Amino acid sequence: MPLHRLPFRPRFTRWLALLTTLVLLASLAVSAHAAGQWTATGAMVYGPGSHAAALLADGRVLVAGGYTVLDNSTVTCSLTDAQTLSPAAGTWAATGSMTTARSLHTATTLSDGRVLVTGGVDCVIDISRVWASAETFDPAAGTWAATGSMAASRYLHTATLLNDGRVLVAGGNDGTTGLVGRAEVFDPATGTWAATGSLGTARWYHAATLLNDGRVLVVGGRGPGGSILGSAEVFDPATGRWSATGSMGIARADHTATLLNDGRVLVAGGTGGSSAEIFDPATGRWAPTGSMGTARSRHTATRLGDGRVLAAGGLNGVSLSSAEIFDPAAGAWAATGSMINARNDHTATRLGDGRVLALGGGANDQSGICCAELFTPAGGGGSPTPTPAPTGSITVTAPNGGEAWPIGSTQTIR
C-alpha cells in the first residue's frame, strides 16, 4: 500500500467506529420503543399500598384507601383518603374521603358510573377489625355515601361486576372464624345485598374473572389450612349456583387471571412460578401455554387493546421492575420495557387510550409506593378501549404469607 495513505487510516477507523456507535444507539432506541415504554406521571397526592383502583366513566382513575409509608420505613394504618388521575394531563387531585378507612378492599365501577367499595381491614400491620360495610363513590360530586353492608365481613375477597349490573362478592377472610365460603350479590338499584350459593371450597388469595357468557370463573387461591388450591369453579348468575370445573395443572395463589379476546382465560405465575395455562370455558378444561421469562407472583396482568397481555412487576425473592407481554396467537411471552420502579402488590388499570397505569405497592424497601407510571405499548397497543363500558372484575392478589403484614389488590378491567 502506498505510504502516503497510511496517515489517513486511523482517521477512517475513528469515523467508522463513531458511525457504528450511532447506528447501535439508534437501533437500541428503536428496539426500546418497539418494546413499549414506561413514563412517570405527576406526583400523587399520597403513595398507596393495599389500595383499590377503578377506571371511571369519564376516563379518570380513582385510587381509594390503602396505607402509605412515612420516611420510607413506618407503615401507617388504613386511610380514608382518595385521589383521581387525569390521564391526559398526567396529574393527580384529591377527592372526597371514604366514610371508613380501608385496606385490602375492592373497588368496582358500576354500570351507572358510581364505584362500589367493599370490605377490607382497619390496619394492615395489626388487623383488629374486618369490615362488612360498603360505600359508593359519585364521580360527578366527588363524594362517598354508605350503602348496605354485606352479611359477612371479609378482606382479600373478589368483587365482579355481572352483566346485569349487580356485583358478586366471593371468598375472603373474616379475621375471626377464618375463610369465607359464602357469596353474596349487591343490587345497585336498591343498595342491598342478597345471599347466593356458597363456593364449593372456601378460599382467599384467589382470582375471579367475568366470562363472555356472563358466568364468573373463580380459580386457585389458599384454602383451609393454608393449602394452595388448583381447583376452579364457576358461578352462574341465572341460577345463583356454583359448580366445579376442570382443575388447573398447577395449584396456585398470588397469580393473575386475564380474559383473552377469544373468551379463554390466561392464568399466570403466582406460586406456580413462571408457568402459565389457559382455561377454555367451552370445554371446562385447562391447557398449558408458554411460560413467562421470569417467575413472578403478586404481579399484575392487563389485557392490551390489541389482545396481548402485559405482565408487570411482582415478586421473585425481591421485587421486580421487569415486564413481559403474552401473545395469545403464538402462545409465547416476550420481554418489554421495564418499569421505572420495582414493585409488587400494585394495581394496573388499562386506560381508554390504550396505556396502562401502574401504581402503589412497593419494593422490599417500599420505595415504589410513592409513584405512578404509565406504560405505552408499541404502536399504542392496538385499538383503544372505549371510555369505558364499565364492566370488569377485580382480581385480588395477596402475599404468600412470608410478610409480616399482607399487602395488595390488583384490578383487571375487562
N, C-alpha and C positions, 0 to 999 in steps of 0.2 A: 504494500500500500504506500502511495506517495507520502513523503514525510510532511508535506505542507498540510495534510488533512488531519494529522494527529492532534493538534491543539483543539480542534472542533469536536472531537469525540466526547470528552467529559461534558461539554455544554449540551450536546444532543441527549446524552444519557440523563442529565438532570431534567430536561424538558419532558423526556419520556416518562420518568418517574413521577413528575408532577401531574402529567396528563392521566397516568394510571390511577393516581390517588384521587383525582377529581371524578373520574369515571366510577371508582369504587364507592366514593361518598354519595354520588348521585344514585347509584344502584341501591345502596343501603336506605336512602331516603325514600325511593320508590317502593322498596320492599316493606319499610315500616308503614307507609301509607296504605299499601295493599293489605297489610295485616290488620289494619284498624288501629286507632289511636285513642288514648285516654287524655283528657284535659280537665284541669281543676275548675270547679265552679267558684262563685264568690263565697266569702266566709259565711258559715252557718251561724244562726243565732245561738245555738248550742250544739255541741257534738254528742250524738246519742249512741247508746248501746242498748240492746234488748228492746228496741223501739218497734213501732209498726209504721209502715208507709203505704200510701194508697194514691193511685192516679185519679185526679179529679176530672170531671166532665169538661172543664174549661182548659185542660192541658197542664195545669199546675200539679205539683206533687205535695201531698200532705204528709208530714212526719209528726208523729204524736208519741209523747211519753218516753219511756226508757229511763236510763240513768246517764250520767256523764262522769267524767274523771277530772278531779281537781289536782292541779300541779302534776299531772301525768302519773299520779300514784294513788290518790284517795278516790274510791268509788262512792258516789252518792247513792242514796236510796231512790226509789222511783219518783218521777217527775209528773206534774200535770201539764207541763209546757207543750206547745205545739208550734209548728212553723210550716211555711209553704215555700216552694221553689217556683219561680217563674222561669221556665226553661229558655225562652227566647233571650232574656236578659242575663240569665245565669245568676240571679240574685235571690236571696232568702229574706223572708219577712216574718216577724212573729204574728201569730194569730191567737184567737181566744184559747184559754186554757181549759183542759178537761175538768170535769167535776170530781174525778178521782185520780190519784197518782197511780200509774200502772207501768209495769214492765212485763215482758213475756206474754203480751196480749196479742190480739189480732185486729186488723183493720180491713174492712170490706166495703168497696164502693157499691152503693145500692143503685137500682135502676132509676130512681128519682134524683140521683146526683148526690144524695147525702152519703156520709161514711158511717158505718156501724163499727164500733169498737167493743170488744167483748173480753171479759175475764182479766187474767193477769195477776200479778202479785204486788204487794206493797213495797218490797225491798228485796233486791236480788242477792244482797250479801247475807241477810238473815231473814228468810221467808217466814213471816209470822202470820200473814193474812193472805188468803187467796180469794179473789173476787168472783162472785156470781153476777155482779152488776154489769150493765151495758149502757152505752150512751151513743148519741149520734151527733155528727158534725154537719152544720149547714154552711156550705162554702160561700153562699151569697152573703150571709150575715157574719160569717166568721165566728160563730158561736156554737157551743155544745149544749145538749139537753139530755137529761137522764131518760132512759126508756125502760121497758120491762126487764126484770132480772131473769137470768137463767135459773133453772131448777137446781143445777149443780155448779158449785164453784170449780173453776178449772184454769190451768195455765199450761202452756206448751201443747195446746189443742190445735185443731184446724177449723177454719171457717170458710165455707164455699158458697158463693152466690149461685143459686139454682136458676134454671131458665125461666121459671115462673115468678122470679123476683124475691123469693124467700131465701133465707140463709141457713145452711146446715152447719151446725157445730158438732164436732165429734171428738171423742177421746180426751186426753189431757190427764192432769193430776190435780186432785183437790187439796193436797197438802195435809190431809188428815187421815183418811182411810186409804189413800193411795190412788191407783189408776181409776179413771172414769170410763166405764163401758157404755154408759148411756149417751144417746144422741138426742138433740132437740133442734127444732126449726123455728126461726124468727120470722114473723109476718110484719113487714114494714108498714102495712096499711093499718094495723091495729096496735103495733108496738108491743106485741105479746109473743111468748114462746109456747110451743107445744111439744110434748114428748113424742119421739118417734122410735122406731125399732132400735135396739141396742146392738153395738158391734159384736161380732162373734168372738173377738178377742179384744179385751181392753188394752189400749196402747197409748203411748205418747212418743215424742220424737219421730212421728210418722209423717207421711206426706199424703195430701189429698188433691185430686185432680178432677175437674169437671170434664166429662167425656162429651163427644159431639152428639150422642143420643140423649143427653140430659142426665144420665146416671153419674154417680160420683165414685171414683176409684180411690180407695184408701190402701196404702201399701207400706209394709215394713214397720219400723219403729222398735220401741222397747216394750216388752210385755211383762207379765207377772214375774217377780223375782229378778228383774233386770235383764231378762233374756232378750236376745236380738232376734227379731221376727223376720221370717221370709214370706210369711203369708200375706195374702191380699184379699180384699172383699169389696163388694160393690153395693152402693145404696141406690135403690130405685124410688124416686120421689112419687111415682104414681101409686105405689103400694106402701111406702114408708117402711120398707123392709131391707135388711142387709142379707147378702148371700155370698158365700165363699166363691172365689175364682182361683185360677191357677196360681201357684206359689212361685216366687222368684227363684232363680237358680242359686242365688247367694242371699243369705239373710243380711239385712242392712238397717242401720239407723243413721241419723245425721246425713242423709242422702238428699237428692233432689229428684223431683218427678215433673216432667215437662210434656205438655200436649204438643204433638207434631201436627203439621198441616194435614197429613193424611188420616188423622184421627187416632193414630197409635200413641203410646206414651213412652217416653225415654226416661229411664231411671239410671242415675249415675252416682258413683262414688260412695261416700259415707264409710261405714265400717266395711264395705265391700272393696275398699282400696281404690284402684284405678278402673275397675271393671264397670261395664255398663250393659244394660239389657233393655229390650223393648217389649211392651205389652200390646197385644192385638185384641181390642175389645170384641171383634167379630168371632174369635175363636176362644178367648179367655186364656190364651197361652202366652208364655214368655219365651223370648229367643235372645241369645247373647248377641252383642254387636261389638264394634271396635272399642278397645279400652282407651281411656284418656292417657295422655302423655305423662301426667302426674297424678299420683294418688292424692285425693283431696276429700275432706269431709267439712261440714259446716260452710260450704261454699254456696254460691248462687248459680242458677241455671235459667237463662232467659231466652225465649224464642225470638229470633230477629224477624224483621219484616220479610226476608226472603226465605224463611222457613228453617234456616240453620239455627243452632242453639249455642249460645255463649255461656261457657262455664268460667267463673272468675273467682280468684282468691281461695279461701278455705284454710284448712289446717293439715299439715303433714309433718308432725313433730314441731314445726314452727309455722307461723302464719305465712301465707303465700301472697305474692303480688302477681303471679303468673296467671294467664288466661288462655283458653283454647276454644276452638269452635268445632262443633259436630256437624257434619254434612250427612243428612239422612239418606241422600241418594247413594253416596259412597259407603255409608256405614263407618266413617272414619273421622278422627279428630285431627286438627292441625293447630299449631301454636299461633297465637295472635299477640298483639301488643300487650305488655304488662301494665298493671295498674300503677299509679303513682305511689300508692300506699299499700303495703301488705295488710291484709285484713281477713278476718273470719267472723262468722255470725253477723254479717252485714245484711243489708237489703239491696235488691236490684229491681228497678222498675223500668220497663220499656216505655219511652215517651212517644207522643203522637208523630214526631218527625223521624222515628226510627232509631234514635240514640237510646242508650241505656244509662240510667243514673244509678251509681253505686255509692252507698254512704254508710257511715257508722261502723259498728263492730269494733275492730281494733286489732292490733298486733299483740304479740306477747307482752309488750310494754304499754299497750293501749294507745300507742301514738296515732294510729289511723282513725281513732274515734272522732277526731276533731273535724274531719274534712269530708267533702263530697267530690265526686269526679264523674265525668261523662265519657262514655265510650261511643265513638263514631265508627261504625263498620265501614269496611272498604266499599266505596261506591254508595255510601249512605244506608246500606243494609237492606236494599230492595224496596218494595212498595211500603210507604209509610203507613203506620197504623192510623185509622180514623180516630178522631179525638172525641173521647173513646166511646165505643159502645160499652157501657160499664158492666161488662161481665167478667168474671175472673174467679180465681181461687187463691187462697192463702196457703202457702206451703211453709210449714214451720220446721226449721232445723234447729237443733239444740246440741249442747255439748255432750261429750261421750262419758261424762262422769269424772273426768280427770281434773276438772277445775274446782276451785273452792266454791264457786257460785255459778249457776247456769246462765248462759247468755244466748240471745239471738233468735230472731224470727225473720224469715225472708218471704217476699211476696212474689208470686208469679202471676202476671196478667195474661189472661187468655185473649 
